[in-house]
Amino acid sequence: MRILTVSDSVEPALYDHFDADRFSGVNLILSCGDLPPEYLSFLVHALDAPVYYVKGNHDIRHSSKHPDGCVNINARLIQFQGIKILGLEGSRWYNGGPFQYTERQMKRAIRGIRTAMWFQKDIDIVITHAPPRHIHDAEDRCHRGFESFRWLIEKYSPRYFIHGHTHTNFSDASQRITIVNKTKVVNSYGSYLFEIEDREIAETN
């Protein structure tokens, strides 16, 4: 399965200068937040693939303009063609705006879906806006990651933990990835394209 993740920055090759050949065969799109609703709606139709998303701390417009054809999976564990995907929105609290959470509030959100996680047993992909604490994050109040995300990685060992929020330009795709135990933690800033083999899906189900 070919999966495209997007976050924080509108990619010209995916919008104004859409490159159909470069992104052909995409089966699933995952958005990690801070993107215009029009952009997500465009991706649904241009790539003919479903979009599952979480909101970032700047996604205020999403409250009044839902991205057409897209599914918000905040605090939900869903399945797509055998892949189990968990979503958690927002950043750390820093000025009282929407989609900002204290560590305690994020822990509470995770506790609310622990029953679903227990029934599903395994999680293949976690998408969030903020990063885990001390992985791809920063020390300012806004860009600190969540300790509870580190707990998720330690407890459930998802195949991928994909986030946005921290804006970094990469010269090579490998610079996006930090491996923690069995989990690939990926900074999705801009876009990131990867594949999961069918046999990998079967191994986790």
C-alpha positions as CSV (number, residue, x, y, z in Angstrom):
1,M,0.0,0.0,0.0
2,R,1.3,3.4,-1.0
3,I,0.7,6.1,1.7
4,L,1.2,9.9,1.4
5,T,1.4,11.9,4.6
6,V,1.2,15.7,4.5
7,S,1.6,18.5,7.2
8,D,2.1,22.2,7.8
9,S,3.1,23.3,4.3
10,V,1.3,23.2,1.0
11,E,3.5,21.4,-1.5
12,P,3.4,22.9,-5.0
13,A,3.8,19.5,-6.6
14,L,0.6,18.5,-4.8
15,Y,-1.4,21.6,-5.6
16,D,-0.6,24.5,-7.9
17,H,1.8,22.5,-10.0
18,F,0.2,19.1,-9.4
19,D,2.5,16.2,-10.5
20,A,0.2,13.3,-11.2
21,D,3.1,11.0,-12.2
22,R,5.1,11.5,-9.1
23,F,2.2,10.7,-6.8
24,S,0.5,8.0,-8.9
25,G,-0.8,4.9,-7.1
26,V,-1.3,6.6,-3.8
27,N,-3.9,4.5,-1.8
28,L,-4.2,6.5,1.3
29,I,-3.5,10.1,2.5
30,L,-2.8,11.0,6.1
31,S,-2.7,14.7,7.2
32,C,-1.0,15.7,10.4
33,G,-2.5,19.2,10.6
34,D,-2.0,22.9,9.9
35,L,-3.2,22.7,6.3
36,P,-6.0,24.6,4.5
37,P,-9.2,22.6,4.1
38,E,-9.2,23.4,0.4
39,Y,-5.9,21.6,0.1
40,L,-7.1,18.5,1.7
41,S,-10.2,18.5,-0.4
42,F,-8.1,18.9,-3.6
43,L,-6.0,15.9,-2.6
44,V,-9.0,13.6,-2.2
45,H,-10.1,14.3,-5.8
46,A,-6.7,14.7,-7.5
47,L,-5.3,11.5,-6.1
48,D,-8.7,9.6,-5.8
49,A,-7.7,8.4,-2.4
50,P,-9.3,8.8,1.1
51,V,-7.9,11.5,3.4
52,Y,-7.8,10.9,7.2
53,Y,-6.6,13.9,9.2
54,V,-6.1,15.5,12.6
55,K,-6.1,19.2,13.3
56,G,-3.1,21.3,14.1
57,N,-2.9,24.2,16.4
58,H,-3.5,26.7,13.5
59,D,-6.5,24.8,11.9
60,I,-9.1,27.3,13.1
61,R,-10.8,27.4,9.7
62,H,-11.6,23.7,10.0
63,S,-14.3,24.5,12.6
64,S,-16.4,26.4,10.0
65,K,-15.2,24.8,6.8
66,H,-14.9,21.0,6.9
67,P,-12.6,19.7,4.2
68,D,-14.8,18.0,1.7
69,G,-14.5,14.2,1.5
70,C,-12.0,14.0,4.4
71,V,-12.4,12.2,7.7
72,N,-11.3,13.6,11.1
73,I,-9.9,10.8,13.2
74,N,-9.0,12.7,16.3
75,A,-9.2,10.4,19.4
76,R,-10.3,7.6,17.1
77,L,-8.8,4.2,16.1
78,I,-9.9,3.3,12.6
79,Q,-9.1,0.6,10.1
80,F,-8.4,1.1,6.4
81,Q,-7.8,-2.1,4.4
82,G,-6.4,-3.9,7.4
83,I,-4.2,-1.0,8.6
84,K,-5.1,0.2,12.1
85,I,-4.6,4.0,12.4
86,L,-4.9,6.2,15.5
87,G,-5.2,10.0,15.4
88,L,-4.6,12.7,18.0
89,E,-4.9,16.4,17.2
90,G,-3.3,19.6,18.5
91,S,-0.1,20.9,20.1
92,R,1.0,21.6,23.6
93,W,-0.8,24.5,25.4
94,Y,1.0,27.8,24.9
95,N,-1.5,30.7,24.6
96,G,-5.0,29.3,25.2
97,G,-6.0,28.9,21.5
98,P,-8.0,26.0,20.1
99,F,-6.5,22.6,19.6
100,Q,-3.9,23.2,22.3
101,Y,-3.6,20.7,25.2
102,T,-1.8,20.3,28.5
103,E,0.0,17.1,29.1
104,R,-2.8,16.1,31.5
105,Q,-5.5,16.8,28.9
106,M,-3.7,14.7,26.3
107,K,-3.3,11.8,28.7
108,R,-7.1,12.0,29.3
109,A,-7.7,11.9,25.6
110,I,-5.6,8.7,25.3
111,R,-7.3,7.1,28.2
112,G,-10.6,7.6,26.4
113,I,-9.6,5.3,23.6
114,R,-7.6,2.7,25.6
115,T,-10.5,0.3,25.4
116,A,-10.5,0.5,21.6
117,M,-6.7,0.0,21.6
118,W,-7.0,-3.0,23.9
119,F,-9.6,-4.7,21.6
120,Q,-7.5,-4.0,18.5
121,K,-4.3,-5.2,20.2
122,D,-1.9,-3.8,17.6
123,I,-1.7,-0.3,16.1
124,D,0.1,0.1,12.7
125,I,0.1,3.9,12.4
126,V,-0.3,6.8,14.8
127,I,-0.8,10.3,13.3
128,T,-0.5,13.4,15.5
129,H,0.2,17.0,15.0
130,A,2.7,17.5,17.8
131,P,5.8,15.2,18.1
132,P,6.6,13.0,21.1
133,R,8.7,14.7,23.8
134,H,12.4,14.8,23.0
135,I,11.9,13.4,19.5
136,H,11.9,16.0,16.8
137,D,10.5,18.6,19.2
138,A,11.9,21.9,20.6
139,E,12.2,23.6,24.0
140,D,9.9,26.5,23.4
141,R,6.4,26.1,25.0
142,C,4.6,25.7,21.7
143,H,6.8,23.1,20.1
144,R,7.5,20.8,23.0
145,G,6.3,17.3,22.4
146,F,4.0,15.2,24.6
147,E,5.4,12.7,27.1
148,S,2.2,10.7,26.6
149,F,3.1,10.1,23.0
150,R,6.4,8.5,24.2
151,W,4.2,6.3,26.4
152,L,2.2,5.3,23.4
153,I,5.3,4.3,21.5
154,E,6.7,2.3,24.5
155,K,3.3,0.6,25.2
156,Y,2.0,-0.2,21.8
157,S,5.0,-0.2,19.4
158,P,3.2,1.2,16.4
159,R,4.9,0.5,13.1
160,Y,4.9,4.3,12.3
161,F,4.4,7.4,14.5
162,I,3.9,10.3,12.1
163,H,3.7,13.9,13.2
164,G,3.9,17.5,11.9
165,H,4.3,20.8,13.8
166,T,8.1,21.2,13.7
167,H,9.1,22.8,10.5
168,T,12.3,21.4,9.1
169,N,13.6,21.2,5.5
170,F,15.1,17.8,4.7
171,S,17.8,17.2,2.1
172,D,17.1,13.4,2.3
173,A,14.0,11.5,3.4
174,S,16.0,9.5,6.0
175,Q,16.6,12.7,8.0
176,R,12.9,12.7,8.8
177,I,13.0,9.4,10.6
178,T,14.1,8.5,14.2
179,I,13.7,4.8,15.1
180,V,12.5,4.2,18.7
181,N,12.5,0.4,19.5
182,K,10.3,-1.0,16.7
183,T,8.7,2.4,15.7
184,K,9.7,4.7,13.0
185,V,8.9,8.3,14.2
186,V,8.5,10.4,11.1
187,N,8.3,14.2,10.7
188,S,5.8,14.7,7.9
189,Y,6.5,18.4,7.3
190,G,5.5,19.1,3.7
191,S,5.0,15.6,2.5
192,Y,6.3,12.1,2.9
193,L,5.6,9.1,0.7
194,F,6.1,5.5,1.9
195,E,4.8,2.0,1.3
196,I,3.7,-0.8,3.6
197,E,3.9,-4.3,2.0
198,D,0.8,-6.5,2.3
199,R,2.8,-9.1,4.2
200,E,3.6,-6.4,6.8
201,I,-0.1,-5.7,7.3
202,A,-0.8,-9.4,7.6
203,E,1.9,-9.9,10.3
204,T,0.1,-7.3,12.6
205,N,-3.4,-8.7,12.2
